[in-house]
Amino acid sequence: MECEPFYQFWSALQRCSQERMWDATIDAVERDLDRLNANRRSRKLLGSLSLDASLEIPDYHRVVDIHLQPGGYHTEFMNTDLAAGAIYDLGLDVYSNGAMGCRNEFLGELLIEHFLKSFPKKNPKIILDMGCAIGNSTLPWARRFPTARVEAIDVAAPQLRYGHQRAESLGVSVQFSQQNAERTNFPSASFDLVVSHIMLHETSARALPKIFTECRRLLKPGGVMLHLEIARGNSVFENFMTNWESWNNNETFGHHLTHIDYVALAARAGFAIESARCERHVGERDPQQQLYSAESPWQFISAVA
Ligand SMILES: C[S@@+](CC[C@H](N)C(=O)[O-])C[C@H]1O[C@@H](n2cnc3c(N)ncnc32)[C@H](O)[C@@H]1O
């Protein structure tokens, strides 16, 4: 494929469009930064924000700028910086050609739909969203389960600052904290449901088993672990096209998931193997998305504690 002129042309355009995307979104955020910073509300907060300046940013985020976003998710230039979050918000919309919906909430809504179908009797009272970034996928959970306490963690402070401000301005209560999903400070057996949306493929081979083990530790008996991920494709062609992001867009770990056995991983983390599942989303193909397959690009990984 890499010798094919047409592929080379397409690949170069993809890469350029990704770089232009950040140029455009960074300019837009820069122009609006004073207003965003001034927009901190004085009324009573619905949720909370807890940052930990001593938290070590994992190597898999420090070594490369994931998606080519300059500075990645976590870089900040002042101690109130939320720019990386605002840039991610705009970038996600451009990257998906608007397919994530006007508030980028599509993935949260999709995972909720899967949860309700797969676990119709569960009514979680305390939910954790790992790798929440700006909380775009977290807020749908808080709206769907309005009496639940919703915790959302990420390693990146600017994402969390923006996410907190965003949730408050949308009138949704979420408790944001800066924590590493490999090992959090929540007590054992404290959650009914632990979810993540497109976080796993941006971690590492060492981190992934630790994250599953942490999910197991955090769940109450009968609690559910549920991750939404990008399926890596069912053919060599689909694998190759999906892994373009790894070779050209700094999603360096993604391609290692091509042959990962999530069910075995869940069993090794202490979940009963018969409760563990990895399922491909079956549903409408979004015509706005660039797909290399007739199937949906999303998969759901679940297990019950
Ligand atoms: C692709 S973004 C997904 C954001 C959001 N969940 C969504 O649906 O758009 C992945 C996020 O996971 C976070 N992340 C990656 N590894 C993490 C870890 N070990 N602990 C906590 N957050 C992590 C990154 O900082 C980033 O904000």
Ligand as a Chemical Component Dictionary entry (heavy atoms), coordinates in Angstrom:
data_LIG
# 
_chem_comp.id                   LIG 
_chem_comp.type                 NON-POLYMER 
_chem_comp.pdbx_formal_charge   0 
_chem_comp.three_letter_code    LIG 
# 
loop_
_chem_comp_atom.comp_id 
_chem_comp_atom.atom_id 
_chem_comp_atom.alt_atom_id 
_chem_comp_atom.type_symbol 
_chem_comp_atom.charge 
_chem_comp_atom.model_Cartn_x 
_chem_comp_atom.model_Cartn_y 
_chem_comp_atom.model_Cartn_z 
_chem_comp_atom.pdbx_ordinal 
LIG C1  C1  C 0  -9.195  10.542 23.077 1  
LIG S1  S1  S 1  -9.343  11.342 24.615 2  
LIG C2  C2  C 0  -11.017 10.869 25.001 3  
LIG C3  C3  C 0  -11.721 11.927 25.756 4  
LIG C4  C4  C 0  -13.186 11.672 26.040 5  
LIG N1  N1  N 0  -13.364 10.488 26.858 6  
LIG C5  C5  C 0  -14.020 11.578 24.792 7  
LIG O1  O1  O 0  -14.910 10.719 24.767 8  
LIG O2  O2  O -1 -13.826 12.359 23.843 9  
LIG C6  C6  C 0  -8.431  10.316 25.757 10 
LIG C7  C7  C 0  -8.273  10.973 27.127 11 
LIG O3  O3  O 0  -7.749  9.984  28.025 12 
LIG C8  C8  C 0  -6.859  10.620 28.911 13 
LIG N2  N2  N 0  -5.971  9.595  29.466 14 
LIG C9  C9  C 0  -5.102  8.802  28.801 15 
LIG N3  N3  N 0  -4.455  7.991  29.653 16 
LIG C10 C10 C 0  -4.957  8.247  30.880 17 
LIG C11 C11 C 0  -4.711  7.711  32.164 18 
LIG N4  N4  N 0  -3.810  6.760  32.357 19 
LIG N5  N5  N 0  -5.416  8.193  33.196 20 
LIG C12 C12 C 0  -6.347  9.160  33.018 21 
LIG N6  N6  N 0  -6.626  9.715  31.823 22 
LIG C13 C13 C 0  -5.936  9.262  30.764 23 
LIG C14 C14 C 0  -6.148  11.661 28.034 24 
LIG O4  O4  O 0  -5.542  12.681 28.799 25 
LIG C15 C15 C 0  -7.304  12.145 27.153 26 
LIG O5  O5  O 0  -7.926  13.264 27.735 27 
# 
loop_
_chem_comp_bond.comp_id 
_chem_comp_bond.atom_id_1 
_chem_comp_bond.atom_id_2 
_chem_comp_bond.value_order 
_chem_comp_bond.pdbx_ordinal 
LIG C1  S1  SING 1  
LIG S1  C2  SING 2  
LIG S1  C6  SING 3  
LIG C2  C3  SING 4  
LIG C3  C4  SING 5  
LIG C4  N1  SING 6  
LIG C4  C5  SING 7  
LIG C5  O1  DOUB 8  
LIG C5  O2  SING 9  
LIG C6  C7  SING 10 
LIG C7  O3  SING 11 
LIG C7  C15 SING 12 
LIG O3  C8  SING 13 
LIG C8  N2  SING 14 
LIG C8  C14 SING 15 
LIG N2  C9  SING 16 
LIG N2  C13 SING 17 
LIG C9  N3  DOUB 18 
LIG N3  C10 SING 19 
LIG C10 C11 SING 20 
LIG C10 C13 DOUB 21 
LIG C11 N4  SING 22 
LIG C11 N5  DOUB 23 
LIG N5  C12 SING 24 
LIG C12 N6  DOUB 25 
LIG N6  C13 SING 26 
LIG C14 O4  SING 27 
LIG C14 C15 SING 28 
LIG C15 O5  SING 29 
# 
